[in-house]
Amino acid sequence: MLGIRAAVQKSSFAASTYHKLRDLIDGQRKASMAEAAPVSTPSETVQAPVDAPQATEAASPIAQQEASAPAWKAADFDIYHQYPPHVFYTFRDRDALFRDAVTAYANVPVGDEPSGLHTDPNRVLQFFQLVAAANRLPEGDYAEFGSHRGFSTRVIHRFMDPGRTLYAFDTFEGFDERDIAIERERYDSPWEAGSFAPTSVERVAKYVGDGEWPANLKLVKGWFPDSYRGMKDRQWRFVHVDFDLYAPIRAALDCTWDQVVPGGIILIHDYGCYGFPGARAAVDEFCEGVGVLPIELVDRWSSAVIRKPLR
């Protein structure tokens, strides 16, 4: 085998063919990149909405922290210097689906999300890949714990198996004082009851469904875990936890783990967000208890992913 390989490597015809094929693939890749232009320019990628006067949460602790951070150049943030996954070159329908989701996620009004969703396309890509993996599982629905105004809810709903149902849980009134009290016991928390309000069930439903409430979207209002009553018969393919605070994150993991199907995926946001240190603590404690390890991802607030063992 080694003799054949060496002979091929020495062949001028083989070398010429290899270089021509490499140049052809390179050319196709560049043409594809030019045709599929990024949804935002580098300058758009680094807008700084946290100090915009119309932002409803411009004075949030995370916004204040970022406002004092060093100024970065566009090139430091432009993920389009990287190549998108090969799936988007190969399947144009999936590329169009992904780009539509990125466009919607990137164009959330500053007043609705002052931290700037347009700076986190990696998060949308992670949803695309992880939900696609969950779609291949034989059974189970989808759940989100912490929907706020529905920005990630819409992304999950676009990527999920449309024959299944997405259940989204939230107070729809911001943080609950009971969770804030526990947060303050753990660290000097600047968060208050009602942070991340206002929103509503109707607003989220219409946003996710482009004006109509999707039949396969169930929104559950209330304080968690009380709002989870009656859900113990569900099975979950994919769970997204974005409660921000220690107590509800830990409760969501504890409540859902036994109902996640083998191979099912749990994605927890804010694992690497230092404005919410309780998130990492909740995930690490839970994972240690069930004997799995979280994997930290590369989105802006460093989500963590857990996949349930097959057996």
C-alpha positions as CSV (number, residue, x, y, z in Angstrom):
1,M,0.0,0.0,0.0
2,L,2.8,2.4,0.9
3,G,4.5,1.5,-2.4
4,I,1.4,2.5,-4.4
5,R,1.0,5.7,-2.5
6,A,4.6,6.7,-3.1
7,A,4.3,5.9,-6.8
8,V,1.2,8.1,-7.1
9,Q,2.9,10.9,-5.2
10,K,5.8,10.8,-7.7
11,S,3.5,10.8,-10.7
12,S,3.4,14.1,-12.5
13,F,0.0,13.3,-13.9
14,A,-1.4,12.6,-10.4
15,A,0.2,15.8,-9.0
16,S,-1.2,17.8,-11.9
17,T,-4.7,16.3,-11.4
18,Y,-4.6,17.1,-7.7
19,H,-3.6,20.7,-8.2
20,K,-6.3,21.2,-10.8
21,L,-9.0,19.7,-8.6
22,R,-7.8,21.8,-5.6
23,D,-8.0,25.0,-7.7
24,L,-11.5,24.0,-9.0
25,I,-12.8,23.5,-5.5
26,D,-11.2,26.7,-4.3
27,G,-12.9,28.6,-7.1
28,Q,-16.3,27.1,-6.4
29,R,-15.9,27.9,-2.7
30,K,-15.0,31.6,-3.4
31,A,-17.9,31.9,-5.9
32,S,-20.3,30.5,-3.4
33,M,-19.1,32.9,-0.7
34,A,-19.5,35.8,-3.0
35,E,-23.0,34.7,-4.0
36,A,-24.1,34.1,-0.4
37,A,-23.1,37.5,1.0
38,P,-23.2,37.9,4.8
39,V,-26.4,39.2,6.3
40,S,-24.6,42.1,8.0
41,T,-21.5,44.1,7.3
42,P,-18.6,44.2,9.7
43,S,-19.6,47.7,10.8
44,E,-23.1,46.4,11.5
45,T,-21.7,43.6,13.5
46,V,-20.2,45.9,16.1
47,Q,-23.0,48.3,16.7
48,A,-23.1,49.3,20.4
49,P,-26.8,49.5,21.3
50,V,-26.3,49.3,25.0
51,D,-26.2,53.1,25.4
52,A,-28.9,53.9,22.9
53,P,-31.4,56.2,24.5
54,Q,-34.4,54.2,23.4
55,A,-33.2,51.0,25.0
56,T,-35.5,49.9,27.7
57,E,-32.7,48.1,29.7
58,A,-29.8,50.3,28.8
59,A,-28.8,50.6,32.5
60,S,-28.7,46.8,33.1
61,P,-25.6,45.5,34.9
62,I,-24.4,43.7,31.8
63,A,-24.9,46.8,29.7
64,Q,-22.9,48.9,32.2
65,Q,-20.1,46.3,32.2
66,E,-19.8,46.3,28.5
67,A,-20.0,50.0,28.2
68,S,-16.7,50.2,30.2
69,A,-15.0,47.5,28.2
70,P,-12.2,48.3,25.7
71,A,-13.3,49.4,22.2
72,W,-12.9,46.7,19.6
73,K,-12.5,46.9,15.9
74,A,-14.8,45.4,13.4
75,A,-12.3,42.8,12.2
76,D,-12.1,41.5,15.8
77,F,-15.7,40.4,15.7
78,D,-16.3,39.5,12.0
79,I,-17.1,35.8,12.1
80,Y,-17.6,35.9,8.4
81,H,-13.8,35.7,8.1
82,Q,-14.5,32.0,8.9
83,Y,-16.1,29.7,6.4
84,P,-19.7,28.7,7.2
85,P,-20.3,24.9,7.6
86,H,-20.2,22.9,4.4
87,V,-23.8,22.0,4.8
88,F,-24.8,25.5,3.5
89,Y,-22.7,25.1,0.3
90,T,-24.3,21.7,-0.3
91,F,-27.9,22.3,0.5
92,R,-29.2,25.7,-0.6
93,D,-32.6,25.2,1.1
94,R,-30.9,24.8,4.5
95,D,-28.7,27.8,3.7
96,A,-31.8,29.9,3.0
97,L,-33.5,28.7,6.2
98,F,-30.5,29.5,8.3
99,R,-30.0,33.0,6.7
100,D,-33.6,33.8,7.3
101,A,-33.3,33.0,11.0
102,V,-30.0,35.0,11.3
103,T,-31.6,38.0,9.6
104,A,-34.6,37.9,12.0
105,Y,-32.4,37.4,15.0
106,A,-30.0,40.1,13.9
107,N,-32.6,42.8,13.3
108,V,-34.3,42.8,16.7
109,P,-35.0,46.5,17.6
110,V,-32.5,47.9,20.1
111,G,-35.4,48.8,22.4
112,D,-36.4,45.2,22.6
113,E,-32.9,43.8,23.2
114,P,-30.3,46.4,24.1
115,S,-27.5,43.8,24.5
116,G,-27.6,43.4,20.7
117,L,-28.6,40.1,19.2
118,H,-26.9,41.0,15.9
119,T,-23.6,40.3,17.5
120,D,-24.3,36.6,18.1
121,P,-24.8,34.7,14.8
122,N,-22.8,31.8,16.4
123,R,-25.7,31.2,18.7
124,V,-28.1,30.8,15.7
125,L,-25.7,28.4,14.1
126,Q,-25.5,26.3,17.3
127,F,-29.3,26.1,17.4
128,F,-29.3,25.1,13.7
129,Q,-26.9,22.2,14.3
130,L,-28.2,21.0,17.7
131,V,-31.9,21.1,16.8
132,A,-31.1,19.3,13.5
133,A,-29.4,16.6,15.6
134,A,-32.5,16.4,17.9
135,N,-34.8,16.2,14.9
136,R,-33.3,12.8,14.0
137,L,-34.3,11.3,17.3
138,P,-37.3,8.9,17.1
139,E,-39.6,10.7,19.5
140,G,-40.1,13.7,21.7
141,D,-41.1,17.4,21.7
142,Y,-39.1,20.6,22.2
143,A,-39.0,22.8,25.3
144,E,-37.7,26.2,26.2
145,F,-37.4,27.6,29.7
146,G,-37.1,31.3,29.6
147,S,-38.4,32.8,26.4
148,H,-38.6,36.6,27.2
149,R,-39.7,38.1,24.0
150,G,-39.4,35.0,21.9
151,F,-36.1,35.7,20.0
152,S,-34.6,32.3,20.5
153,T,-38.1,30.7,20.6
154,R,-38.6,31.8,17.0
155,V,-35.2,30.4,16.0
156,I,-35.9,27.0,17.6
157,H,-39.4,26.9,16.0
158,R,-37.9,27.5,12.6
159,F,-35.4,24.7,12.9
160,M,-37.4,22.0,14.7
161,D,-39.5,19.2,13.3
162,P,-42.8,20.9,12.4
163,G,-44.7,17.8,13.2
164,R,-43.8,18.2,16.9
165,T,-44.6,20.8,19.5
166,L,-42.5,23.5,21.1
167,Y,-43.4,24.3,24.7
168,A,-42.1,27.6,26.0
169,F,-42.1,28.5,29.7
170,D,-41.7,32.0,31.2
171,T,-43.2,34.3,33.8
172,F,-43.6,36.8,30.9
173,E,-43.3,39.4,33.7
174,G,-39.5,39.4,34.2
175,F,-37.6,37.9,37.2
176,D,-39.5,36.7,40.2
177,E,-38.6,38.0,43.6
178,R,-38.2,34.4,45.0
179,D,-35.5,33.7,42.5
180,I,-33.8,37.0,43.1
181,A,-33.7,36.4,46.8
182,I,-31.8,33.1,46.2
183,E,-29.5,34.8,43.8
184,R,-28.5,37.4,46.4
185,E,-27.7,34.7,48.9
186,R,-25.1,33.4,46.5
187,Y,-23.4,36.6,45.4
188,D,-23.8,40.4,45.4
189,S,-26.4,40.3,42.7
190,P,-27.5,43.6,41.1
191,W,-30.6,42.0,39.5
192,E,-34.1,42.9,40.6
193,A,-37.5,41.5,40.4
194,G,-39.1,42.4,37.0
195,S,-35.8,42.7,35.1
196,F,-36.3,41.8,31.4
197,A,-39.9,42.9,31.4
198,P,-42.2,43.8,29.8
199,T,-43.5,41.1,27.4
200,S,-46.6,39.0,27.0
201,V,-47.8,35.6,25.8
202,E,-49.6,37.1,22.8
203,R,-46.6,39.2,21.8
204,V,-44.3,36.2,21.8
205,A,-46.8,33.9,19.9
206,K,-47.3,36.5,17.1
207,Y,-43.6,37.2,16.9
208,V,-42.7,33.5,16.5
209,G,-45.5,33.0,13.9
210,D,-45.1,36.2,11.9
211,G,-48.4,37.6,13.2
212,E,-50.2,34.3,13.8
213,W,-50.1,31.9,16.8
214,P,-48.5,28.7,15.4
215,A,-50.6,25.6,16.2
216,N,-47.4,23.7,17.3
217,L,-46.4,26.4,19.9
218,K,-47.6,26.2,23.5
219,L,-46.7,29.1,25.8
220,V,-46.9,28.4,29.5
221,K,-47.0,31.4,31.8
222,G,-46.1,31.3,35.4
223,W,-43.3,30.9,38.0
224,F,-41.2,27.8,37.4
225,P,-41.4,25.1,38.6
226,D,-45.0,25.6,39.5
227,S,-45.8,26.2,35.8
228,Y,-44.4,22.7,35.0
229,R,-47.3,20.9,36.7
230,G,-49.0,18.5,34.4
231,M,-46.0,18.1,32.1
232,K,-44.4,15.0,33.6
233,D,-45.8,12.8,30.8
234,R,-43.9,14.7,28.1
235,Q,-40.7,13.5,26.4
236,W,-38.2,16.0,25.2
237,R,-35.9,15.8,22.2
238,F,-34.4,19.2,22.8
239,V,-34.5,21.5,25.8
240,H,-33.2,25.1,25.9
241,V,-32.7,26.7,29.3
242,D,-32.4,30.4,29.4
243,F,-33.6,31.4,32.9
244,D,-30.4,33.3,33.7
245,L,-30.7,32.7,37.4
246,Y,-29.4,29.8,39.6
247,A,-32.6,28.5,41.1
248,P,-34.8,28.3,38.0
249,I,-32.0,26.9,35.9
250,R,-31.3,24.2,38.4
251,A,-35.0,23.4,38.7
252,A,-35.4,23.2,34.9
253,L,-32.5,20.7,34.7
254,D,-33.8,18.6,37.6
255,C,-37.4,18.6,36.3
256,T,-36.6,17.6,32.7
257,W,-33.6,15.3,32.9
258,D,-35.6,12.1,33.3
259,Q,-38.0,13.1,30.5
260,V,-35.2,13.8,28.0
261,V,-35.1,10.9,25.5
262,P,-31.8,8.9,25.1
263,G,-29.6,11.1,22.9
264,G,-31.6,14.2,23.7
265,I,-30.0,17.6,23.9
266,I,-30.1,20.2,26.6
267,L,-28.7,23.6,25.8
268,I,-28.2,26.1,28.6
269,H,-27.6,29.8,27.9
270,D,-25.3,32.1,29.9
271,Y,-22.9,29.4,31.1
272,G,-20.1,31.8,30.4
273,C,-21.9,35.1,31.2
274,Y,-20.2,36.7,34.2
275,G,-23.2,38.8,34.8
276,F,-25.1,35.6,35.8
277,P,-22.6,33.5,37.7
278,G,-25.4,31.4,39.1
279,A,-25.9,29.8,35.6
280,R,-22.5,28.1,35.6
281,A,-22.9,27.0,39.2
282,A,-26.4,25.4,38.5
283,V,-25.1,23.5,35.4
284,D,-21.9,22.3,37.1
285,E,-23.7,21.1,40.2
286,F,-26.4,19.3,38.2
287,C,-23.9,17.6,35.8
288,E,-21.8,16.4,38.8
289,G,-24.9,14.9,40.3
290,V,-26.0,12.9,37.2
291,G,-22.5,12.0,36.0
292,V,-22.2,14.0,32.8
293,L,-20.0,16.8,31.6
294,P,-21.1,20.1,30.0
295,I,-19.4,21.3,26.9
296,E,-18.9,25.1,26.7
297,L,-19.7,26.6,23.3
298,V,-18.6,29.7,21.4
299,D,-21.6,32.0,21.4
300,R,-21.4,35.4,23.0
301,W,-22.6,34.3,26.4
302,S,-21.0,30.8,26.1
303,S,-23.9,28.4,26.2
304,A,-23.3,24.9,27.5
305,V,-24.6,21.7,25.9
306,I,-25.3,18.3,27.5
307,R,-26.3,15.2,25.5
308,K,-28.1,12.4,27.4
309,P,-26.3,9.1,27.1
310,L,-28.0,6.5,24.9
311,R,-27.9,3.9,27.7
